[in-house]
């Protein structure tokens, strides 16, 4: 019922936004635009419009990149290719025109970038993709919105998530690398362990885990405490909604993206309120470039994705409440996941000094679990001065963290 109530409220707000957008347009008429009162009204309308939750995936918007280095560097066009489509995810490649024509001695490492399924779309990793693209053949897990997947597609839990990663690596073939950001660190490690134990030819050559909850018992954050403050049955009763009839996934039980967004917003409510106050001031004062940056951030932040109920609940239970992987109890399709079976895959873990979502030590715990990997194939990087999102986006990611990721990938390719 909660989803239906929210949908009705969202429909009402959509009508109100039509009026505010019309008002904003009127305030931009030449004879009004210079009046301070008109700018304030237009700014208020724009702020209201920016606070809109959507369920549509934003565009990656990566149309060009550089290929080569030094005097041989050249700009090439980039286009997205759907390489392998499954009900809950598309394996998306950022194909570079001209890259496939390189000499055989200079192939670029193939990297599967595993985006989190945590309430936002894969476009949250736009900066990660853009940074890696000049020197890597980049593929990404473009997760589908749960409310758009028909019931006939079946359930989707941690087993299915892990199976998807194994299948995608099989599509990439032998010698590929895998990089997981945040939530998928556990299934990415599990997939690698299963493939290694089975002698799968497409077992990743390297595995990079970035700011992920491998062992949440270490320095618990507010996110961890929230997940353990209630019994599993409470999450079943209170956090799951049914997709309304108007959507393709009608009848599917999901953890609605708007609920995840509300939880994240409440953790830093004052910071978000100040951002919107700043947006109003910038628009009213004509600081349009700064206002555009704020609006672009929230357009991405407010684009939400519904999680299949099975995946959300199993994540709460197995990753956050039981720390099953760290305790040696995680199972995949009935099999015990054994990270110690990984022997030839290089491991890099990355954490952010100020991460308030995945604290220091939680990702690094993977090194103790992967006891079969030789020490010379293991490395860890703690990025100073960044929070959670700074681990995979922003200036420090580009200038300080990425070179370490690149060195590890190229060193094992």
N, C-alpha and C positions, 0 to 999 in steps of 0.2 A: 504493500500500500504506500510505503514511503516514496517509492519511485514515482508512482502515479501523482502523488501530491506535488512532488518537486516538478514534474513535467507540466502540470497545470500552472504552477507559479512561473515556470520558465516561459510558457506561452504568453502569459499575461505581461511579463516583463518585455517580451519581444515586441508586443504592441506599443508599450510605452517608449521603447527605444526608437520606433518609427517616428513618434512625435518629437522626441528630443533631437533626432538627426535632422528632421525638417526645420526645427528651430535653429539648430547650429548653422545650417545652410543659409537661413535667412539672415543670421547675424554676420555672415561673411559678405553681404552685399556691399559694394564700394561705399555707399553713402552711410553705412553703419559701422564698417570694419574698424574705423579709426576711433570710434567712441569707446572709452574705457568700460562703460557699462555693457556694451555689446560684446566686447572681448571676454568679460567675466561670464556672461551668460553662455557664450559659445564654449568657454573653457569648462563650465559646469556640465554642459551637455556632453562634451567629449569625455570627461571623467566618468560620467554615468555609463556611456557606451563602452568604455574600456573595462568596466567591471562585469563583463558578460562571459558567462561560462558557455563553451561550445563543445560539441562532440566531433568536430571535423579535424582531421589531421592537417596541420599547417604544411606548407611546401618546404622542402629542404632548401630550395633556392640556390643550389650550387651548380652554376652553369659553366664555369671555367676554372681551370687550375693550371699550375705550371708543371711542365714535364722536363726532366733533365736538370742539369746544374751548370753553374758557371756560364761561360759564353755560349754553351750549347742549349741553355734553357729556352724553352718556348712555351707560349700559352696555347692550351688545347681546350676544346669544348668537352663538356661533361654531360652525359645523359644517363637517366636511371633505367636499368633493365631489371624486370621481374624474372629472376633466374629460376625460381622454384616456388610455387604457390601452394600453400596448405590452408586448411579452413581457418586457422587462427593466426597465421603469419605468412608473410611473403619474404623470401630471401631476395634482397634488393642489392644489385650491384651498381656502383658508380663507375660507369664505363667511360674511359677517356679516349677520345678519337685520336688515333695515332699511337696509343700505348701498345696495342697488340702488334704493331709493326716494328717494335724494337728488335734489335739483334737477339738471338737466342741466348747469348752470353750475358744479357742484361735484363732478365725477367724481374719484375717487381714481386716482392713477397705477397702472397694472398692472405688477407686477414679477415676473419669473421668477427665483426664487431657486434657483440651481444648487448642489445639495448635492454634496459629494465622494463618489465611489465609492472609498473607501480603507479598507474593512474595518469601517466602522461605518455605521449606518443614518442616514437623513436627519434623524432626531429629534435628532441631535447639534446641529442648528441651531435647536432649540426656542427658545432665548433670542433668536436673530436674528429669528425669525418673530414672537414675542411683542412685541418692541420695534417692529417695522415695521408691525404689523397695524393699529393705530389710524388711521394716515394713508396706508396703501397697500392696494391690492387684491393680496394676496400669493398666488402660486402657487409650488409647490416640486417639484423632481424627486425623487420618492419611489422610489429605486432598489430593485429586487427582489433578494432573496438568490439568488446564482448557483446554489446547490444546489437551488433550488425551480423553476428554469426548465428545462423538458424539452428534450432534444436536438433535437426537431423545430423549435424556435425558431431554430436556427442559431447561428452564431458572433456574438460581440459584441466588437469592438475599438474603437480610437480613431475609425475612420471611422463606425461605427454610433453611437457616443456623440455625435459631432458632428452626425450626421444627426438624431438624436433632438432635439437642441437646436433645430435649424432647424425641425423639424416642430412642436415645442412653441410656438415663437415664432409660427409660422403660425397655430396654434390661438388664441393670444392676440390676434393681429391687429395692425394698424398702430398704432404709437405706444407699444408696450410698452417696458419697460426690463429689462435683465438684470443680475443680480448674482451673481458666481461666488465661491465660497469655497474656497481651497486648490487641490487637485488639478485641478478643472475649469477653472481659469483659462486653460490652453492651449486646450482644445477650445472654450471659450466665445469666446475671441479668434478662433480659426479659423472658427467658425460665423459670427461677425459679419463677418469678412473675405470669406467666400464669398458671404454674402447681399448685402453691399455691392457686390461686383463684379458680381453678377447683377442688381442693381437690385431685389432682393426687397422687396415693399411692407412686409413685417413686420420689416425690419432694425431692431434695437433702437435706440431714441432715445438711450439712454445705456447704457454698459457699465461696471460697477464690478468691479474685480478685487481680491480681498482675499487677501493672504498666499499667493500662488500661484507655482509654479515656472516662470515665463516664461523665465528664463535662469539655469540652475543653475550656470553657470560663475562667477557672481559670488558671492564669499564662501561657498564650499561648506560645508554643514553635515554633521553625522554621517550624516544620511539620504542626502545626496548622495554622500558618500564610500562608504557601504555599497553604493549602486547601481552605482558605478564600480569597486569593488574586485575584482569578478569579471567574467569574460566573459559575454556574453549566454547562451551555451550552458550555463553553470553554473546560471543561474536556471531555464532550461528543465528541467534534470535534477533539481534539488534543491528547487525551490519550488512545484512543481505537483503537485496530487493529483487523484484521480478520485473523484467523488461516489459514495458507497456506494449499493447497490441499494434501500435502504429509503426514499430520498428521491425527489421528483418529477423532479429533474434527474439521476437515476442515469446514470452513464457520462460526464457532462460533466466536462471538465478545468477545474479552478479553482485559484486561489491561495487556500487556505483562510483564512478570517478569523482562526482561532485562531493561525495562524502570523504574521499581521500584528500581532495583539495581543501575542504573545510578543516580537516585535521592538521594539514601542513600549515594552513593560514593561521590557525589558532596558536601554533607553537611560536610564531613571531608576529603576532597581530599588530603590535605597535609599529614595527618596522614597515609592514605593508600599509598601514594607515598613513604613516609619514610619507611613503612613496606616492600615494595618491594625493596627499596635500601638496607635495612638491610638483606633481604633474599639473595640478590646477594652477599653481603659481607660475610655472613655466609657460603654460598656454596663455594665461592672462597677460603675461609680460612679454610675450613674443619670442620666448626662448624655444623655438620650434624644433631645433635639432636635438636638444636634451629631452624635450617632451616626446619626440618620436622614438628615442631609445627606450624610454620608460614604457610607452605604449606597445612597442614591439616585444619587450620582455613579458608583459602581462598577457598579450595575445597568445604567446606560447604557453605561459603558465596556466592560463585559464582554459586551454584546450585539453579536455580530459578524456580518458579512456576507461570504459567499464571492464573490470577484471572478472573472469569466470569465477563463480563462487568456490568451486573446488580448489582452484589454484590459490585464491586468497586464504581460504581457511587452512589449507595444508601448509601454506607459508607461515601463518600464525602459529600453528601447532608444531610443525617439524623444525622450522628454522628459529623462530623467536621464543617459543615456550620450552621446547625440549632440546634445542641445539643438537639435533640428531646427528648431523655430520660430525661435529666435534666430539660427540660422545660415542662415536662408532656404531650408531644405531640406524643411520639413514638407509632406506631400502629403495631400490629401483626395480619396478616390476617384480617384486618379491625377492630380489637379490640384494645382499648386503653390499653397500658401496664401500670399496676398499681403496682409499687414496694412496696407501702404501704400494699399490700395484703399479703406480706411475713410476717409470724408471728412465725414460728417454726424453720426456717432455721438459723443456726448460720452464722454470717458474719465476715470475716476477710479481711481487705484490706492491701496491701503491696505496698510501694513506695520506690524509690531509691533517695537518697539525691541529686545525680548529674545527674539525668535522663534528658537528653536533647530531648527526644522524647515524653515522657509523664510526665509532670512536677508535682511537689509536689502539692497535693490538688485535682488533677483531678480524682484520683481513690477513695480517701477518701470521695469524694462527695456522694458516694453510701450510706453512713450512714444516711445522711439527707433524702435521697429519701426513704430509707427503714424504715420509721417511725413506722411501726408495729412490728418490731423486738425489743424485750426487751433489755435494756442496757446490761444486763449480758451476752447476746449472741452476743455482738458486740465487736470487737477489731481492732486495727490498729497498723501497724508496719512500721516505717520509717527506712530503712536500711542505716546507715551512710556509706559514702565513696564509694558508687557504682553508676554507670550509669545505663542505661536501661538494658543491658544484665546481669549486676551483680545482678539484682533482682532475677533471676532464674537460674544463673549458676556461677561457680567459687567458690573460697574459702569462701567468706562471705556468699554466699547462703547456702553452706553446713554446715558451722559452726555456723552461727548466725540466718539466716532467717528460714531455714528448721526446726530447733527445735521448733520455734513458730508455724509454720504450722502444724507440727506433734502434738503438744500439743492441738491445737484447734480441729483437726480431732479426735484424740483419746478421747478428753474431751467430744465430742458430739456423739461419735459412740455408 
